[in-house]
């Protein structure tokens, strides 16, 4: 148990109307080829306490977009998952665009997918549950959700500000 490592990552999902902008990520060291958020990746040292900086850096590196190109960006989900000797902590952001952007990514192929078809796609384990919860519940709230993954799925709870 002493050899547990931490892996901190961010993802950003862009929404336009009833579509979500997904990346078919190819050649990742961490996940097999599958659909992920529009952009995302690992924290760099100066970002360890600033997931927003990480996700914006990844957005720019992977798509050329900046915060000026999107609206209403907010942290909506924080998840924990254990995979072998790693605890993976993910910060999931969602944001809007006014139109279906047509851009390329250095990480794979971006495509707009109808909400009702998105869950049919292969996604990383935790990401699939986040997108499902967002479409069923999260898009109708402003809550920040915490999720813990196990072999039965991901359990979500709204993270309340108690003070």
C-alpha positions as semicolon CSV with decimal commas, in nm:
position;residue;x (nm);y (nm);z (nm)
1;X;0,000;0,000;0,000
2;X;0,298;0,234;0,046
3;X;0,370;0,249;-0,326
4;X;0,046;0,429;-0,416
5;X;0,101;0,713;-0,663
6;X;-0,126;1,007;-0,741
7;X;-0,229;1,109;-1,091
8;X;-0,405;1,447;-1,116
9;X;-0,584;1,527;-1,441
10;X;-0,834;1,772;-1,587
11;X;-1,090;1,751;-1,865
12;X;-1,306;2,014;-2,033
13;X;-1,631;1,931;-2,210
14;X;-1,768;2,194;-2,448
15;X;-2,143;2,211;-2,498
16;X;-2,339;2,376;-2,780
17;X;-2,715;2,336;-2,760
18;X;-2,782;1,963;-2,727
19;X;-2,439;1,854;-2,848
20;X;-2,114;1,779;-2,671
21;X;-1,771;1,826;-2,832
22;X;-1,580;1,501;-2,781
23;X;-1,227;1,405;-2,870
24;X;-1,150;1,060;-3,002
25;X;-0,812;1,044;-2,827
26;X;-0,549;0,839;-3,005
27;X;-0,221;0,713;-2,861
28;X;-0,256;0,818;-2,497
29;X;-0,014;0,671;-2,245
30;X;-0,286;0,654;-1,980
31;X;-0,608;0,549;-2,157
32;X;-0,684;0,335;-2,458
33;X;-0,819;0,500;-2,773
34;X;-1,162;0,631;-2,676
35;X;-1,379;0,943;-2,656
36;X;-1,280;1,199;-2,393
37;X;-1,348;1,563;-2,318
38;X;-1,268;1,832;-2,572
39;X;-0,929;1,881;-2,405
40;X;-0,750;1,773;-2,091
41;X;-0,444;1,620;-1,940
42;X;-0,205;1,604;-1,651
43;X;-0,114;1,878;-1,408
44;X;0,225;2,042;-1,433
45;X;0,402;2,129;-1,107
46;X;0,290;2,495;-1,081
47;X;-0,074;2,388;-1,138
48;X;-0,110;2,136;-0,853
49;X;-0,344;2,365;-0,660
50;X;-0,500;2,526;-0,967
51;X;-0,694;2,285;-1,190
52;X;-0,845;2,573;-1,390
53;X;-0,498;2,681;-1,505
54;X;-0,425;2,323;-1,604
55;X;-0,742;2,278;-1,808
56;X;-0,699;2,613;-1,983
57;X;-0,337;2,531;-2,070
58;X;-0,444;2,193;-2,208
59;X;-0,728;2,356;-2,405
60;X;-0,486;2,597;-2,570
61;X;-0,215;2,335;-2,633
62;X;-0,458;2,085;-2,783
63;X;-0,700;2,312;-2,973
64;X;-0,563;2,667;-2,984
65;X;-0,873;2,790;-2,797
66;X;-0,859;3,021;-2,495
67;X;-1,107;3,113;-2,224
68;X;-1,223;3,398;-2,452
69;X;-1,356;3,140;-2,702
70;X;-1,591;2,976;-2,448
71;X;-1,844;3,085;-2,187
72;X;-1,975;2,975;-1,849
73;X;-1,679;2,748;-1,774
74;X;-1,710;2,587;-1,433
75;X;-1,570;2,299;-1,235
76;X;-1,858;2,053;-1,205
77;X;-1,707;1,720;-1,100
78;X;-1,413;1,595;-0,896
79;X;-1,367;1,219;-0,905
80;X;-1,143;0,963;-0,739
81;X;-1,058;0,625;-0,885
82;X;-0,802;0,366;-0,787
83;X;-0,636;0,182;-1,072
84;X;-0,369;-0,063;-0,960
85;X;-0,107;0,143;-0,774
86;X;-0,253;0,484;-0,867
87;X;-0,520;0,705;-0,724
88;X;-0,654;0,909;-1,015
89;X;-0,805;1,241;-0,922
90;X;-0,991;1,409;-1,208
91;X;-1,129;1,760;-1,231
92;X;-1,407;1,785;-1,492
93;X;-1,503;2,126;-1,629
94;X;-1,796;2,208;-1,854
95;X;-1,833;2,519;-2,070
96;X;-2,052;2,648;-2,353
97;X;-1,991;2,775;-2,703
98;X;-2,229;2,978;-2,916
99;X;-2,167;2,768;-3,227
100;X;-2,032;2,429;-3,322
101;X;-1,664;2,511;-3,354
102;X;-1,473;2,342;-3,633
103;X;-1,120;2,298;-3,502
104;X;-0,849;2,035;-3,498
105;X;-0,675;1,881;-3,200
106;X;-0,318;1,762;-3,169
107;X;-0,448;1,469;-2,959
108;X;-0,700;1,308;-3,196
109;X;-1,025;1,379;-3,380
110;X;-1,282;1,625;-3,242
111;X;-1,649;1,583;-3,325
112;X;-1,983;1,721;-3,211
113;X;-2,206;1,442;-3,079
114;X;-2,577;1,461;-2,995
115;X;-2,638;1,418;-2,622
116;X;-2,858;1,114;-2,690
117;X;-2,577;0,936;-2,881
118;X;-2,283;1,028;-2,660
119;X;-2,327;0,750;-2,406
120;X;-2,311;0,487;-2,681
121;X;-1,945;0,579;-2,738
122;X;-1,646;0,415;-2,569
123;X;-1,511;0,645;-2,296
124;X;-1,273;0,607;-2,003
125;X;-1,448;0,448;-1,703
126;X;-1,496;0,755;-1,483
127;X;-1,558;0,996;-1,773
128;X;-1,854;0,790;-1,897
129;X;-2,023;0,815;-1,556
130;X;-1,951;1,189;-1,537
131;X;-2,106;1,254;-1,879
132;X;-2,406;1,035;-1,792
133;X;-2,461;1,216;-1,461
134;X;-2,414;1,555;-1,627
135;X;-2,674;1,479;-1,896
136;X;-2,925;1,337;-1,646
137;X;-2,870;1,576;-1,353
138;X;-2,571;1,808;-1,362
139;X;-2,672;2,023;-1,659
140;X;-2,982;2,126;-1,465
141;X;-2,791;2,242;-1,155
142;X;-2,498;2,461;-1,061
143;X;-2,367;2,207;-0,808
144;X;-2,013;2,077;-0,780
145;X;-2,024;1,699;-0,753
146;X;-1,776;1,464;-0,595
147;X;-1,761;1,110;-0,730
148;X;-1,593;0,795;-0,604
149;X;-1,544;0,512;-0,853
150;X;-1,561;0,142;-0,775
151;X;-1,639;-0,173;-0,975
152;X;-2,012;-0,089;-0,964
153;X;-1,982;0,260;-1,112
154;X;-1,932;0,607;-0,970
155;X;-2,130;0,740;-0,672
156;X;-2,192;1,115;-0,691
157;X;-2,277;1,358;-0,414
158;X;-2,317;1,734;-0,438
159;X;-2,029;1,894;-0,254
160;X;-2,191;2,149;-0,023
161;X;-2,022;2,462;0,109
162;X;-2,085;2,417;0,482
163;X;-1,940;2,741;0,611
